């Protein structure tokens, strides 16, 4: 399905799974780290080799069934994808750095340090190796590195600044956590759907999905009324 039309440059835990569902509603087929668990056609070895040797990566092959990429694969390779697909729009999801670190610590870091499935290799060697590499160059999957809180926060801040510096302003939309449809649809040239903007992958949902293995990906989550 490549070429990639939309690149999500925002790091995980900035609303990337909600963005994945939103882009799918708008008609895209969106790659996300979760797809490594649900799509058997994904070449996890190829993604790992791309991480090691980006200049020789076959991006058309790696994203052959997708025309949008978000979360850690998209965020890790955002500039490589921008160079390969210069017409693609880039979305940068952001949130305050303190709440981002807290969210990572209560979700992905818990998966790394507490999950029996991860410790026992039940998520699969290729999946674990790839995730450990592409998630902020291994810093999230290394407890000693991740607990250097100020360093990790600075990496987040530097990433946001780098994306804003590297991507032309007319191709970049910065999306604050909790935003809805209007600016996104205007930027992508799409009509606003007659459904609420998705709300997916809260900390509790993350633990349920990755640790407990409950994966209802056929359901598009929407916000519940208060």
Secondary structure, DSSP 8 states (H G I E B T S, - for coil): --S--EEE-S-TTSSHHHHHHHHHHTT--EE-TTHHHH-TT--HHHHHHHHH-GGG--HHHHTTT-SEE-HHHHHHTHHHHHHHSTT-EEEEEE--HHHHHHHHHHTHHHHHHH-HHHHTTTT-HHHHHHHHHHSGGGTSS-HHHHT-HHHHHHHHHHHHHHHHHHS-GGGEEEEETT--SHHHHHHHT----SS-------HHHHIIIIIS----TTS-------
